[in-house]
Structures are given as structure tokens and as C-alpha cells.
Amino acid sequence: MPIPEDVTGEEIDKDVRQELQSLPKGLAEDVAKNLVMVARLIDEDPEGAYGYSKVALRLASRVAAVREAAGFAAYANQKYSEALAEFRAARRMTGHVELWPVMADCERGLGRPEKALDMAGAPEVHKLDKAGQVEMRLVAAGARRDMGQLDAAIVTLQSPELASNSVQPWTARLRYAYADALLAAGREDEAREWFAKAIESDKDGSTDASDRLAELDGVEFVDAFAEEELEDEDEAAEKVVEDEEVEEVEEVDEGDLKD
């Protein structure tokens, strides 16, 4: 797959670059460039990211960072079985537990919420950092919801991290998940309160909490661009009608002249 000229491979994290040092220099550069493309595209073009991950995997399947990138690319494309296999391979290579929550979420994606809950109670969770533990809590709550256990999902999300006034990278998503669970349980007033709290902590727009809150309040947003397009279409239609009327008049005039 083509690599843009502005991609050098130097953009990757230092730790990944160190992993690639086990490869011949030219090969390491090629792998690095493909990994950069995976990171660049995974949010906006997950299918493209997946393609680059397959290239990197073909070039260096014994590098843990490559297996991890391939896992995330497959995960972004909802290829959960493939993603889980790659994450397991990366974990075997490194012995690290950071991928435990996303592995559990793959189990959810495969329709096995019970397995995800088993993983949420495993010893590995205690080895996760705070961000990982919060992520595991989100996955566990999602598994509860998959099983129709709304009240249990709400209880799962109730935690010191949820109650804290401190804003962390995970705060908005945790509050949003709690609000969404409350709404699903019919607790609309509480849901409104927590969607508002999610908005307060969502500095980078990682959730659509503002839209959800507006929807609860009965506010309807109008897309300005869509309105302009409709106006343009109306003007074009009016112009067509005017042109047709002029043509009809001209035809009538020509007929009168012939008579």
C-alpha cells in the first residue's frame, strides 16, 4: 500500500522504535511507516488502517507492537475474533496486562458477555493502572447491559472515580456511560444530570453528551449546511421552472408569428 512522502517512520513512539531495532534497518523503517499509517487512519478510515496493519504484520509478525497494532485495527473494524487473537499474541510476547480490558470487550463483541465478566474478576485486573481499571469497569458494565442487567450495570459504574470531582482522561466516558445506563433504566432526571456532568469533563468532544442532553430537553438542532443545500436546491428548482415558462412563452410567440 502507498505511503505518503511526509511519513518517515520516526513518528512512532520511542518504545515501539526500540522493539523494531531487532529487525534489519530497511525492514524496520518499512514496518514503522506502516504503523504510522495505522495510527493516522484508525479513527477516520479504519478499513485503510486495517490494510496497513496487515502489511506490517506480514513484514514483522514476531514484533509485539505490530501484533498490538493489528489487533486495534481489527477491533476498529469489528473483527473481534481476529483482534482477540492478535491481542493474545501481543500479551504472550510481552507478559503485560494493559490489553486485558480490550480483550474482554472483544469477548463482548463475540457475543460472550459472561466471559467478559469473568475477565473483569480476574487477578489481572489488579495489575492494571487506574485508567485500565476504569476501562475494565466500563467493559463490565457493558457486559451487564448485554445480559439485560441494567441495575447491575449502574451499580458496576458507581465508583470513587465516578464520584470524584477531579477530571481525568477517562472521566467523560465514565460519566457518559453512567448517564446512558440510567436513561436505559428509565431514570431520566438522573440521566440528564450525569449527561451534564459528562459535558463538563469532555474537553475534547470524545462523547456526544451535549447532543444526548439536548435530545432529553427536546431541543432540535438544525444543520446549517443542510439548510443551505435545501435552499440551493429550491433556488435551482425555481430557476428550472422559470426557464421552462420562458421557453413556453417563446414557443407561443413563435407560433403567433407563423400564423
C-alpha positions as CSV (number, residue, x, y, z in Angstrom):
1,M,0.0,0.0,0.0
2,P,1.3,3.5,-0.8
3,I,3.0,5.5,1.9
4,P,2.7,9.3,1.8
5,E,6.0,11.1,1.3
6,D,5.6,13.0,4.6
7,V,5.7,9.7,6.6
8,T,9.2,8.9,7.7
9,G,8.6,6.3,10.4
10,E,10.2,8.5,13.0
11,E,6.7,9.5,14.2
12,I,6.2,6.3,16.2
13,D,6.7,6.0,20.0
14,K,10.2,5.5,21.3
15,D,9.2,2.2,22.9
16,V,8.0,0.9,19.5
17,R,11.1,2.1,17.8
18,Q,13.2,0.1,20.3
19,E,11.2,-3.0,19.5
20,L,11.8,-2.6,15.8
21,Q,15.6,-2.4,16.4
22,S,15.6,-6.2,16.3
23,L,14.8,-6.0,12.6
24,P,17.2,-5.1,9.7
25,K,17.3,-1.3,9.3
26,G,15.4,-1.1,6.0
27,L,12.7,-3.6,7.2
28,A,12.4,-1.7,10.4
29,E,11.8,1.6,8.5
30,D,9.1,-0.1,6.3
31,V,7.3,-1.5,9.3
32,A,7.5,1.8,11.2
33,K,5.9,3.7,8.3
34,N,3.0,1.2,8.1
35,L,2.5,1.5,11.8
36,V,2.4,5.3,11.5
37,M,-0.3,4.9,8.8
38,V,-2.3,2.6,11.1
39,A,-2.2,5.2,13.9
40,R,-3.1,8.0,11.4
41,L,-6.1,6.3,9.9
42,I,-7.6,4.2,12.6
43,D,-10.2,6.8,13.7
44,E,-11.3,8.2,10.4
45,D,-10.5,5.4,8.0
46,P,-10.4,2.1,10.0
47,E,-10.5,0.0,6.8
48,G,-7.5,1.7,5.5
49,A,-5.7,1.3,8.8
50,Y,-6.5,-2.4,8.7
51,G,-4.9,-2.7,5.3
52,Y,-1.6,-1.1,6.6
53,S,-1.7,-3.3,9.7
54,K,-1.8,-6.4,7.5
55,V,1.3,-5.2,5.7
56,A,3.1,-4.6,8.9
57,L,2.0,-8.0,10.2
58,R,3.3,-9.6,7.1
59,L,6.7,-7.9,7.5
60,A,7.2,-8.4,11.2
61,S,4.7,-10.7,12.9
62,R,7.1,-11.5,15.7
63,V,7.1,-7.9,17.0
64,A,4.6,-7.4,19.8
65,A,3.9,-3.8,18.8
66,V,2.9,-5.0,15.4
67,R,0.6,-7.6,16.8
68,E,-1.0,-5.0,19.0
69,A,-1.5,-2.5,16.2
70,A,-3.0,-5.3,14.1
71,G,-5.3,-6.1,17.0
72,F,-6.5,-2.5,17.3
73,A,-7.0,-2.2,13.6
74,A,-9.1,-5.4,13.5
75,Y,-11.0,-4.2,16.6
76,A,-11.8,-0.9,14.9
77,N,-13.3,-2.9,12.0
78,Q,-15.4,-5.1,14.4
79,K,-13.3,-8.1,13.5
80,Y,-13.4,-9.2,17.1
81,S,-12.1,-12.8,16.7
82,E,-9.1,-11.6,14.8
83,A,-8.5,-8.7,17.2
84,L,-8.6,-11.1,20.2
85,A,-6.1,-13.4,18.6
86,E,-3.7,-10.5,17.9
87,F,-4.0,-9.1,21.4
88,R,-3.4,-12.5,22.9
89,A,-0.3,-12.9,20.8
90,A,1.0,-9.5,21.9
91,R,0.3,-10.3,25.5
92,R,2.2,-13.6,25.3
93,M,5.2,-11.8,23.8
94,T,5.3,-9.0,26.5
95,G,3.6,-10.5,29.5
96,H,1.9,-7.2,30.1
97,V,-1.8,-6.8,31.1
98,E,-2.6,-3.4,29.5
99,L,-4.7,-5.1,26.8
100,W,-6.9,-7.0,29.3
101,P,-9.9,-4.6,29.1
102,V,-10.0,-4.5,25.3
103,M,-9.6,-8.3,25.1
104,A,-12.6,-8.5,27.4
105,D,-14.5,-6.2,25.1
106,C,-13.7,-8.4,22.2
107,E,-15.4,-11.2,24.1
108,R,-18.5,-8.9,24.3
109,G,-18.2,-8.3,20.6
110,L,-18.2,-12.0,20.0
111,G,-21.5,-12.4,22.0
112,R,-19.8,-13.7,25.1
113,P,-20.6,-11.2,27.9
114,E,-20.2,-13.9,30.6
115,K,-16.6,-14.4,29.5
116,A,-16.0,-10.6,29.7
117,L,-17.4,-10.6,33.3
118,D,-15.1,-13.5,34.2
119,M,-12.2,-11.4,32.9
120,A,-13.4,-8.4,34.9
121,G,-13.0,-10.5,38.1
122,A,-9.6,-12.0,37.2
123,P,-6.4,-11.2,39.1
124,E,-5.0,-9.4,36.0
125,V,-7.3,-6.5,36.7
126,H,-5.5,-5.7,40.0
127,K,-2.3,-5.3,37.9
128,L,-3.9,-2.6,35.7
129,D,-3.2,1.1,36.3
130,K,-6.1,3.4,37.2
131,A,-7.0,4.1,33.6
132,G,-7.1,0.4,32.8
133,Q,-9.2,-0.4,35.8
134,V,-11.8,2.2,34.8
135,E,-11.8,0.8,31.3
136,M,-12.4,-2.6,32.7
137,R,-15.3,-1.3,34.7
138,L,-16.8,0.2,31.5
139,V,-16.5,-3.1,29.8
140,A,-18.0,-5.0,32.7
141,A,-21.0,-2.6,32.8
142,G,-21.4,-3.1,29.1
143,A,-21.4,-6.8,29.6
144,R,-24.1,-6.5,32.2
145,R,-26.2,-4.4,29.8
146,D,-25.7,-7.1,27.1
147,M,-27.2,-9.5,29.5
148,G,-30.2,-7.3,30.3
149,Q,-28.9,-6.5,33.8
150,L,-29.4,-2.7,33.8
151,D,-29.4,-2.2,37.6
152,A,-26.2,-4.3,37.9
153,A,-24.6,-2.2,35.1
154,I,-25.5,1.0,37.0
155,V,-24.0,-0.4,40.2
156,T,-20.9,-1.5,38.4
157,L,-20.2,2.1,37.2
158,Q,-20.7,3.6,40.7
159,S,-17.2,4.1,41.9
160,P,-14.8,6.6,43.6
161,E,-13.7,7.6,40.0
162,L,-17.3,8.4,39.1
163,A,-17.9,10.4,42.3
164,S,-14.6,12.3,42.1
165,N,-14.6,16.0,41.1
166,S,-11.2,15.5,39.6
167,V,-11.3,15.4,35.8
168,Q,-9.1,12.6,34.3
169,P,-8.9,11.4,30.7
170,W,-11.5,8.7,31.4
171,T,-13.9,10.9,33.4
172,A,-16.2,12.0,30.5
173,R,-16.6,8.5,29.2
174,L,-17.3,7.1,32.6
175,R,-20.0,9.7,33.3
176,Y,-21.5,9.3,29.9
177,A,-21.7,5.5,30.3
178,Y,-23.4,6.0,33.7
179,A,-25.9,8.6,32.3
180,D,-26.7,6.2,29.4
181,A,-27.3,3.3,31.7
182,L,-29.6,5.5,33.9
183,L,-31.5,6.5,30.9
184,A,-31.9,2.9,29.7
185,A,-33.3,2.1,33.1
186,G,-35.9,4.9,32.8
187,R,-34.2,7.2,35.3
188,E,-34.4,10.3,33.1
189,D,-33.8,13.0,35.6
190,E,-30.6,11.4,36.9
191,A,-29.5,10.7,33.4
192,R,-29.9,14.4,32.5
193,E,-27.8,15.3,35.5
194,W,-25.0,12.9,34.5
195,F,-25.0,13.9,30.8
196,A,-24.5,17.4,32.0
197,K,-21.6,16.3,34.2
198,A,-20.1,14.4,31.2
199,I,-20.2,17.6,29.2
200,E,-18.3,19.5,31.9
201,S,-15.5,17.0,31.7
202,D,-15.5,16.3,27.9
203,K,-12.9,18.8,26.8
204,D,-12.0,17.2,23.5
205,G,-15.5,16.1,22.4
206,S,-15.0,12.4,22.9
207,T,-18.7,11.8,23.6
208,D,-21.9,13.1,22.2
209,A,-23.2,14.0,25.6
210,S,-24.3,17.5,24.6
211,D,-26.5,16.0,21.8
212,R,-28.0,13.5,24.2
213,L,-28.8,16.2,26.8
214,A,-30.4,18.4,24.2
215,E,-32.4,15.4,23.0
216,L,-33.7,14.9,26.5
217,D,-34.6,18.6,26.8
218,G,-36.5,18.5,23.5
219,V,-34.0,20.7,21.6
220,E,-33.7,20.0,17.9
221,F,-30.5,21.1,16.2
222,V,-30.7,22.2,12.6
223,D,-27.8,21.5,10.3
224,A,-26.9,24.9,8.7
225,F,-25.1,23.2,5.8
226,A,-28.2,21.0,5.2
227,E,-30.4,24.1,5.2
228,E,-28.1,25.9,2.7
229,E,-28.2,22.8,0.4
230,L,-32.0,22.8,0.6
231,E,-32.1,26.5,-0.2
232,D,-29.8,25.9,-3.2
233,E,-32.0,23.0,-4.4
234,D,-35.1,25.2,-4.1
235,E,-33.5,28.0,-6.0
236,A,-32.3,25.6,-8.7
237,A,-35.8,24.2,-9.0
238,E,-37.4,27.6,-9.2
239,K,-34.8,28.5,-11.9
240,V,-35.8,25.4,-13.9
241,V,-39.5,26.4,-13.7
242,E,-38.8,29.9,-14.7
243,D,-36.7,28.7,-17.7
244,E,-39.5,26.3,-18.7
245,E,-42.1,29.1,-18.5
246,V,-39.9,31.4,-20.7
247,E,-39.5,28.6,-23.2
248,E,-43.2,28.1,-23.4
249,V,-43.8,31.8,-23.9
250,E,-41.2,31.9,-26.7
251,E,-42.8,28.9,-28.4
252,V,-46.2,30.6,-28.2
253,D,-44.8,33.8,-29.6
254,E,-43.2,31.9,-32.5
255,G,-46.5,30.2,-33.2
256,D,-48.3,33.5,-33.4
257,L,-45.7,34.8,-35.8
258,K,-46.1,31.8,-38.1
259,D,-49.9,32.3,-38.1
